[in-house]
Amino acid sequence: MEATLPLLLKQLKLARFRSHWQPLAEQAEAQGWSPGQFLYSLCELELEQRQIARQQRLLRGAHLPWQKGLDGFDHQHLDPRQWQELQGLTQQTTWLLQAENLLLFGPSGVGKTHLAIAITMAMAGAGPGLPLLPGHGACAAAAEGQGGL
């Protein structure tokens, strides 16, 4: 059984199970875990790795020019209420799940791209796994889905 288990886990695409089941089984035995506790720990490891991989895949697919966060944004020129609203966009996914649009207006050089990237990165980490498309990519996808605009 122990010789074939890694093969089965590979076929099931459970990479973390495969790499962690033996040390975790030893720990579980030493600490007297129930089978459910052991399985729960393996599932936690697998889920954590899949979430990290999903976030990386979404960010790669978004083709962002660079990675930015709100922590590096100079918000001194914004009204405090506007700044709180922008921070809220990175912490809540409701607007994204309701397919609401986000439009950023302003003159050149005020940080619209920085904000868009920061919000996109936050949504990739907290969102439901939706594809992140640049504006031209979203228009092209919409045109394909509707047979042209």
PyMOL commands that place a pseudoatom at each C-alpha (Angstrom):
pseudoatom trace, name=CA, resn=MET, resi=1, chain=A, elem=C, hetatm=0, pos=[0.000, 0.000, 0.000]
pseudoatom trace, name=CA, resn=GLU, resi=2, chain=A, elem=C, hetatm=0, pos=[2.704, 2.527, 0.941]
pseudoatom trace, name=CA, resn=ALA, resi=3, chain=A, elem=C, hetatm=0, pos=[4.507, 1.870, -2.344]
pseudoatom trace, name=CA, resn=THR, resi=4, chain=A, elem=C, hetatm=0, pos=[1.436, 2.526, -4.505]
pseudoatom trace, name=CA, resn=LEU, resi=5, chain=A, elem=C, hetatm=0, pos=[-0.003, 5.430, -2.517]
pseudoatom trace, name=CA, resn=PRO, resi=6, chain=A, elem=C, hetatm=0, pos=[2.317, 8.052, -4.104]
pseudoatom trace, name=CA, resn=LEU, resi=7, chain=A, elem=C, hetatm=0, pos=[1.255, 6.837, -7.563]
pseudoatom trace, name=CA, resn=LEU, resi=8, chain=A, elem=C, hetatm=0, pos=[-2.414, 7.125, -6.676]
pseudoatom trace, name=CA, resn=LEU, resi=9, chain=A, elem=C, hetatm=0, pos=[-1.906, 10.601, -5.233]
pseudoatom trace, name=CA, resn=LYS, resi=10, chain=A, elem=C, hetatm=0, pos=[-0.064, 11.633, -8.393]
pseudoatom trace, name=CA, resn=GLN, resi=11, chain=A, elem=C, hetatm=0, pos=[-2.932, 10.389, -10.569]
pseudoatom trace, name=CA, resn=LEU, resi=12, chain=A, elem=C, hetatm=0, pos=[-5.376, 12.315, -8.393]
pseudoatom trace, name=CA, resn=LYS, resi=13, chain=A, elem=C, hetatm=0, pos=[-3.167, 15.412, -8.707]
pseudoatom trace, name=CA, resn=LEU, resi=14, chain=A, elem=C, hetatm=0, pos=[-2.772, 15.801, -4.958]
pseudoatom trace, name=CA, resn=ALA, resi=15, chain=A, elem=C, hetatm=0, pos=[0.773, 17.127, -4.913]
pseudoatom trace, name=CA, resn=ARG, resi=16, chain=A, elem=C, hetatm=0, pos=[0.797, 18.275, -1.283]
pseudoatom trace, name=CA, resn=PHE, resi=17, chain=A, elem=C, hetatm=0, pos=[-0.712, 14.999, -0.100]
pseudoatom trace, name=CA, resn=ARG, resi=18, chain=A, elem=C, hetatm=0, pos=[2.031, 13.153, -1.941]
pseudoatom trace, name=CA, resn=SER, resi=19, chain=A, elem=C, hetatm=0, pos=[4.872, 15.238, -0.540]
pseudoatom trace, name=CA, resn=HIS, resi=20, chain=A, elem=C, hetatm=0, pos=[3.564, 15.572, 3.030]
pseudoatom trace, name=CA, resn=TRP, resi=21, chain=A, elem=C, hetatm=0, pos=[1.613, 12.437, 3.903]
pseudoatom trace, name=CA, resn=GLN, resi=22, chain=A, elem=C, hetatm=0, pos=[4.536, 10.482, 5.350]
pseudoatom trace, name=CA, resn=PRO, resi=23, chain=A, elem=C, hetatm=0, pos=[5.945, 13.149, 7.701]
pseudoatom trace, name=CA, resn=LEU, resi=24, chain=A, elem=C, hetatm=0, pos=[2.419, 14.157, 8.681]
pseudoatom trace, name=CA, resn=ALA, resi=25, chain=A, elem=C, hetatm=0, pos=[1.477, 10.520, 9.321]
pseudoatom trace, name=CA, resn=GLU, resi=26, chain=A, elem=C, hetatm=0, pos=[4.485, 10.196, 11.633]
pseudoatom trace, name=CA, resn=GLN, resi=27, chain=A, elem=C, hetatm=0, pos=[3.484, 13.381, 13.447]
pseudoatom trace, name=CA, resn=ALA, resi=28, chain=A, elem=C, hetatm=0, pos=[-0.128, 12.202, 13.686]
pseudoatom trace, name=CA, resn=GLU, resi=29, chain=A, elem=C, hetatm=0, pos=[0.945, 8.866, 15.147]
pseudoatom trace, name=CA, resn=ALA, resi=30, chain=A, elem=C, hetatm=0, pos=[3.322, 10.479, 17.635]
pseudoatom trace, name=CA, resn=GLN, resi=31, chain=A, elem=C, hetatm=0, pos=[0.683, 12.980, 18.783]
pseudoatom trace, name=CA, resn=GLY, resi=32, chain=A, elem=C, hetatm=0, pos=[-2.238, 10.540, 18.753]
pseudoatom trace, name=CA, resn=TRP, resi=33, chain=A, elem=C, hetatm=0, pos=[-4.307, 12.299, 16.088]
pseudoatom trace, name=CA, resn=SER, resi=34, chain=A, elem=C, hetatm=0, pos=[-7.544, 10.768, 14.888]
pseudoatom trace, name=CA, resn=PRO, resi=35, chain=A, elem=C, hetatm=0, pos=[-7.733, 9.757, 11.214]
pseudoatom trace, name=CA, resn=GLY, resi=36, chain=A, elem=C, hetatm=0, pos=[-9.991, 12.766, 10.683]
pseudoatom trace, name=CA, resn=GLN, resi=37, chain=A, elem=C, hetatm=0, pos=[-7.402, 15.155, 12.130]
pseudoatom trace, name=CA, resn=PHE, resi=38, chain=A, elem=C, hetatm=0, pos=[-4.722, 13.654, 9.895]
pseudoatom trace, name=CA, resn=LEU, resi=39, chain=A, elem=C, hetatm=0, pos=[-6.896, 13.954, 6.788]
pseudoatom trace, name=CA, resn=TYR, resi=40, chain=A, elem=C, hetatm=0, pos=[-7.936, 17.493, 7.743]
pseudoatom trace, name=CA, resn=SER, resi=41, chain=A, elem=C, hetatm=0, pos=[-4.281, 18.573, 8.023]
pseudoatom trace, name=CA, resn=LEU, resi=42, chain=A, elem=C, hetatm=0, pos=[-3.468, 17.091, 4.627]
pseudoatom trace, name=CA, resn=CYS, resi=43, chain=A, elem=C, hetatm=0, pos=[-6.475, 18.832, 3.084]
pseudoatom trace, name=CA, resn=GLU, resi=44, chain=A, elem=C, hetatm=0, pos=[-5.434, 22.163, 4.613]
pseudoatom trace, name=CA, resn=LEU, resi=45, chain=A, elem=C, hetatm=0, pos=[-1.972, 21.845, 3.066]
pseudoatom trace, name=CA, resn=GLU, resi=46, chain=A, elem=C, hetatm=0, pos=[-3.426, 20.939, -0.330]
pseudoatom trace, name=CA, resn=LEU, resi=47, chain=A, elem=C, hetatm=0, pos=[-5.941, 23.777, -0.280]
pseudoatom trace, name=CA, resn=GLU, resi=48, chain=A, elem=C, hetatm=0, pos=[-3.320, 26.339, 0.756]
pseudoatom trace, name=CA, resn=GLN, resi=49, chain=A, elem=C, hetatm=0, pos=[-1.050, 25.326, -2.121]
pseudoatom trace, name=CA, resn=ARG, resi=50, chain=A, elem=C, hetatm=0, pos=[-3.907, 25.391, -4.626]
pseudoatom trace, name=CA, resn=GLN, resi=51, chain=A, elem=C, hetatm=0, pos=[-4.955, 28.880, -3.523]
pseudoatom trace, name=CA, resn=ILE, resi=52, chain=A, elem=C, hetatm=0, pos=[-1.393, 30.150, -3.939]
pseudoatom trace, name=CA, resn=ALA, resi=53, chain=A, elem=C, hetatm=0, pos=[-1.123, 28.515, -7.369]
pseudoatom trace, name=CA, resn=ARG, resi=54, chain=A, elem=C, hetatm=0, pos=[-4.518, 29.962, -8.396]
pseudoatom trace, name=CA, resn=GLN, resi=55, chain=A, elem=C, hetatm=0, pos=[-3.481, 33.457, -7.387]
pseudoatom trace, name=CA, resn=GLN, resi=56, chain=A, elem=C, hetatm=0, pos=[-0.202, 33.155, -9.294]
pseudoatom trace, name=CA, resn=ARG, resi=57, chain=A, elem=C, hetatm=0, pos=[-2.015, 31.811, -12.364]
pseudoatom trace, name=CA, resn=LEU, resi=58, chain=A, elem=C, hetatm=0, pos=[-4.550, 34.662, -12.316]
pseudoatom trace, name=CA, resn=LEU, resi=59, chain=A, elem=C, hetatm=0, pos=[-1.841, 37.282, -11.930]
pseudoatom trace, name=CA, resn=ARG, resi=60, chain=A, elem=C, hetatm=0, pos=[0.185, 35.798, -14.791]
pseudoatom trace, name=CA, resn=GLY, resi=61, chain=A, elem=C, hetatm=0, pos=[-2.935, 35.746, -16.952]
pseudoatom trace, name=CA, resn=ALA, resi=62, chain=A, elem=C, hetatm=0, pos=[-3.672, 39.398, -16.178]
pseudoatom trace, name=CA, resn=HIS, resi=63, chain=A, elem=C, hetatm=0, pos=[-0.397, 40.436, -17.865]
pseudoatom trace, name=CA, resn=LEU, resi=64, chain=A, elem=C, hetatm=0, pos=[0.116, 43.291, -15.413]
pseudoatom trace, name=CA, resn=PRO, resi=65, chain=A, elem=C, hetatm=0, pos=[3.033, 45.562, -16.295]
pseudoatom trace, name=CA, resn=TRP, resi=66, chain=A, elem=C, hetatm=0, pos=[4.382, 45.345, -12.726]
pseudoatom trace, name=CA, resn=GLN, resi=67, chain=A, elem=C, hetatm=0, pos=[3.182, 44.435, -9.263]
pseudoatom trace, name=CA, resn=LYS, resi=68, chain=A, elem=C, hetatm=0, pos=[1.959, 47.264, -7.082]
pseudoatom trace, name=CA, resn=GLY, resi=69, chain=A, elem=C, hetatm=0, pos=[0.039, 47.480, -3.850]
pseudoatom trace, name=CA, resn=LEU, resi=70, chain=A, elem=C, hetatm=0, pos=[-1.882, 50.225, -2.106]
pseudoatom trace, name=CA, resn=ASP, resi=71, chain=A, elem=C, hetatm=0, pos=[0.889, 50.471, 0.485]
pseudoatom trace, name=CA, resn=GLY, resi=72, chain=A, elem=C, hetatm=0, pos=[3.169, 52.150, -2.063]
pseudoatom trace, name=CA, resn=PHE, resi=73, chain=A, elem=C, hetatm=0, pos=[0.551, 54.583, -3.414]
pseudoatom trace, name=CA, resn=ASP, resi=74, chain=A, elem=C, hetatm=0, pos=[0.909, 58.288, -2.556]
pseudoatom trace, name=CA, resn=HIS, resi=75, chain=A, elem=C, hetatm=0, pos=[-2.647, 59.143, -1.501]
pseudoatom trace, name=CA, resn=GLN, resi=76, chain=A, elem=C, hetatm=0, pos=[-1.958, 62.582, -0.015]
pseudoatom trace, name=CA, resn=HIS, resi=77, chain=A, elem=C, hetatm=0, pos=[-3.775, 64.310, -2.912]
pseudoatom trace, name=CA, resn=LEU, resi=78, chain=A, elem=C, hetatm=0, pos=[-6.954, 62.286, -2.333]
pseudoatom trace, name=CA, resn=ASP, resi=79, chain=A, elem=C, hetatm=0, pos=[-9.837, 63.174, -0.063]
pseudoatom trace, name=CA, resn=PRO, resi=80, chain=A, elem=C, hetatm=0, pos=[-9.759, 60.806, 2.973]
pseudoatom trace, name=CA, resn=ARG, resi=81, chain=A, elem=C, hetatm=0, pos=[-13.194, 59.429, 2.049]
pseudoatom trace, name=CA, resn=GLN, resi=82, chain=A, elem=C, hetatm=0, pos=[-11.978, 58.571, -1.454]
pseudoatom trace, name=CA, resn=TRP, resi=83, chain=A, elem=C, hetatm=0, pos=[-8.941, 56.828, 0.005]
pseudoatom trace, name=CA, resn=GLN, resi=84, chain=A, elem=C, hetatm=0, pos=[-11.127, 54.763, 2.358]
pseudoatom trace, name=CA, resn=GLU, resi=85, chain=A, elem=C, hetatm=0, pos=[-13.354, 53.796, -0.554]
pseudoatom trace, name=CA, resn=LEU, resi=86, chain=A, elem=C, hetatm=0, pos=[-10.356, 52.681, -2.606]
pseudoatom trace, name=CA, resn=GLN, resi=87, chain=A, elem=C, hetatm=0, pos=[-9.048, 50.630, 0.311]
pseudoatom trace, name=CA, resn=GLY, resi=88, chain=A, elem=C, hetatm=0, pos=[-12.494, 49.059, 0.650]
pseudoatom trace, name=CA, resn=LEU, resi=89, chain=A, elem=C, hetatm=0, pos=[-12.362, 47.890, -2.962]
pseudoatom trace, name=CA, resn=THR, resi=90, chain=A, elem=C, hetatm=0, pos=[-9.278, 45.810, -2.148]
pseudoatom trace, name=CA, resn=GLN, resi=91, chain=A, elem=C, hetatm=0, pos=[-10.872, 44.249, 0.926]
pseudoatom trace, name=CA, resn=GLN, resi=92, chain=A, elem=C, hetatm=0, pos=[-14.342, 43.363, -0.337]
pseudoatom trace, name=CA, resn=THR, resi=93, chain=A, elem=C, hetatm=0, pos=[-15.305, 41.144, -3.250]
pseudoatom trace, name=CA, resn=THR, resi=94, chain=A, elem=C, hetatm=0, pos=[-19.016, 42.030, -3.312]
pseudoatom trace, name=CA, resn=TRP, resi=95, chain=A, elem=C, hetatm=0, pos=[-18.617, 44.545, -6.127]
pseudoatom trace, name=CA, resn=LEU, resi=96, chain=A, elem=C, hetatm=0, pos=[-16.656, 41.998, -8.144]
pseudoatom trace, name=CA, resn=LEU, resi=97, chain=A, elem=C, hetatm=0, pos=[-19.181, 39.205, -7.596]
pseudoatom trace, name=CA, resn=GLN, resi=98, chain=A, elem=C, hetatm=0, pos=[-21.982, 41.554, -8.691]
pseudoatom trace, name=CA, resn=ALA, resi=99, chain=A, elem=C, hetatm=0, pos=[-20.038, 42.304, -11.898]
pseudoatom trace, name=CA, resn=GLU, resi=100, chain=A, elem=C, hetatm=0, pos=[-19.851, 46.001, -11.133]
pseudoatom trace, name=CA, resn=ASN, resi=101, chain=A, elem=C, hetatm=0, pos=[-17.432, 48.120, -13.146]
pseudoatom trace, name=CA, resn=LEU, resi=102, chain=A, elem=C, hetatm=0, pos=[-14.545, 50.118, -11.779]
pseudoatom trace, name=CA, resn=LEU, resi=103, chain=A, elem=C, hetatm=0, pos=[-13.548, 53.197, -13.750]
pseudoatom trace, name=CA, resn=LEU, resi=104, chain=A, elem=C, hetatm=0, pos=[-10.566, 55.320, -12.744]
pseudoatom trace, name=CA, resn=PHE, resi=105, chain=A, elem=C, hetatm=0, pos=[-10.436, 58.839, -14.130]
pseudoatom trace, name=CA, resn=GLY, resi=106, chain=A, elem=C, hetatm=0, pos=[-7.781, 61.496, -13.734]
pseudoatom trace, name=CA, resn=PRO, resi=107, chain=A, elem=C, hetatm=0, pos=[-4.968, 63.312, -15.453]
pseudoatom trace, name=CA, resn=SER, resi=108, chain=A, elem=C, hetatm=0, pos=[-1.784, 61.599, -16.504]
pseudoatom trace, name=CA, resn=GLY, resi=109, chain=A, elem=C, hetatm=0, pos=[0.614, 60.625, -13.736]
pseudoatom trace, name=CA, resn=VAL, resi=110, chain=A, elem=C, hetatm=0, pos=[-1.740, 60.577, -10.746]
pseudoatom trace, name=CA, resn=GLY, resi=111, chain=A, elem=C, hetatm=0, pos=[-1.607, 56.794, -10.218]
pseudoatom trace, name=CA, resn=LYS, resi=112, chain=A, elem=C, hetatm=0, pos=[-4.603, 55.304, -12.030]
pseudoatom trace, name=CA, resn=THR, resi=113, chain=A, elem=C, hetatm=0, pos=[-2.556, 52.361, -13.304]
pseudoatom trace, name=CA, resn=HIS, resi=114, chain=A, elem=C, hetatm=0, pos=[-0.997, 51.858, -9.874]
pseudoatom trace, name=CA, resn=LEU, resi=115, chain=A, elem=C, hetatm=0, pos=[-4.466, 51.713, -8.283]
pseudoatom trace, name=CA, resn=ALA, resi=116, chain=A, elem=C, hetatm=0, pos=[-5.839, 49.391, -10.960]
pseudoatom trace, name=CA, resn=ILE, resi=117, chain=A, elem=C, hetatm=0, pos=[-2.949, 46.979, -10.453]
pseudoatom trace, name=CA, resn=ALA, resi=118, chain=A, elem=C, hetatm=0, pos=[-3.233, 47.121, -6.654]
pseudoatom trace, name=CA, resn=ILE, resi=119, chain=A, elem=C, hetatm=0, pos=[-6.962, 46.372, -6.784]
pseudoatom trace, name=CA, resn=THR, resi=120, chain=A, elem=C, hetatm=0, pos=[-6.439, 43.604, -9.350]
pseudoatom trace, name=CA, resn=MET, resi=121, chain=A, elem=C, hetatm=0, pos=[-3.774, 41.964, -7.192]
pseudoatom trace, name=CA, resn=ALA, resi=122, chain=A, elem=C, hetatm=0, pos=[-6.026, 42.147, -4.128]
pseudoatom trace, name=CA, resn=MET, resi=123, chain=A, elem=C, hetatm=0, pos=[-8.914, 40.583, -6.050]
pseudoatom trace, name=CA, resn=ALA, resi=124, chain=A, elem=C, hetatm=0, pos=[-6.686, 37.796, -7.349]
pseudoatom trace, name=CA, resn=GLY, resi=125, chain=A, elem=C, hetatm=0, pos=[-5.875, 36.936, -3.754]
pseudoatom trace, name=CA, resn=ALA, resi=126, chain=A, elem=C, hetatm=0, pos=[-9.349, 37.254, -2.290]
pseudoatom trace, name=CA, resn=GLY, resi=127, chain=A, elem=C, hetatm=0, pos=[-11.649, 36.853, -5.253]
pseudoatom trace, name=CA, resn=PRO, resi=128, chain=A, elem=C, hetatm=0, pos=[-13.565, 33.833, -6.492]
pseudoatom trace, name=CA, resn=GLY, resi=129, chain=A, elem=C, hetatm=0, pos=[-11.044, 32.873, -9.174]
pseudoatom trace, name=CA, resn=LEU, resi=130, chain=A, elem=C, hetatm=0, pos=[-12.350, 34.963, -12.018]
pseudoatom trace, name=CA, resn=PRO, resi=131, chain=A, elem=C, hetatm=0, pos=[-10.054, 35.702, -14.956]
pseudoatom trace, name=CA, resn=LEU, resi=132, chain=A, elem=C, hetatm=0, pos=[-8.399, 39.095, -14.811]
pseudoatom trace, name=CA, resn=LEU, resi=133, chain=A, elem=C, hetatm=0, pos=[-8.334, 40.730, -18.229]
pseudoatom trace, name=CA, resn=PRO, resi=134, chain=A, elem=C, hetatm=0, pos=[-6.928, 44.054, -19.357]
pseudoatom trace, name=CA, resn=GLY, resi=135, chain=A, elem=C, hetatm=0, pos=[-9.500, 46.381, -20.941]
pseudoatom trace, name=CA, resn=HIS, resi=136, chain=A, elem=C, hetatm=0, pos=[-8.661, 45.392, -24.509]
pseudoatom trace, name=CA, resn=GLY, resi=137, chain=A, elem=C, hetatm=0, pos=[-8.836, 41.698, -23.546]
pseudoatom trace, name=CA, resn=ALA, resi=138, chain=A, elem=C, hetatm=0, pos=[-12.237, 42.121, -21.922]
pseudoatom trace, name=CA, resn=CYS, resi=139, chain=A, elem=C, hetatm=0, pos=[-13.581, 43.900, -25.027]
pseudoatom trace, name=CA, resn=ALA, resi=140, chain=A, elem=C, hetatm=0, pos=[-12.246, 41.155, -27.274]
pseudoatom trace, name=CA, resn=ALA, resi=141, chain=A, elem=C, hetatm=0, pos=[-13.787, 38.438, -25.064]
pseudoatom trace, name=CA, resn=ALA, resi=142, chain=A, elem=C, hetatm=0, pos=[-17.135, 40.268, -25.063]
pseudoatom trace, name=CA, resn=ALA, resi=143, chain=A, elem=C, hetatm=0, pos=[-17.019, 40.642, -28.851]
pseudoatom trace, name=CA, resn=GLU, resi=144, chain=A, elem=C, hetatm=0, pos=[-16.343, 36.912, -29.308]
pseudoatom trace, name=CA, resn=GLY, resi=145, chain=A, elem=C, hetatm=0, pos=[-19.168, 35.991, -26.954]
pseudoatom trace, name=CA, resn=GLN, resi=146, chain=A, elem=C, hetatm=0, pos=[-21.684, 38.215, -28.759]
pseudoatom trace, name=CA, resn=GLY, resi=147, chain=A, elem=C, hetatm=0, pos=[-20.508, 37.649, -32.286]
pseudoatom trace, name=CA, resn=GLY, resi=148, chain=A, elem=C, hetatm=0, pos=[-19.094, 41.167, -32.497]
pseudoatom trace, name=CA, resn=LEU, resi=149, chain=A, elem=C, hetatm=0, pos=[-19.944, 44.481, -30.913]
for i in range(1, 149): cmd.bond("trace and resi %d" % i, "trace and resi %d" % (i + 1))
show_as sticks, trace
zoom trace
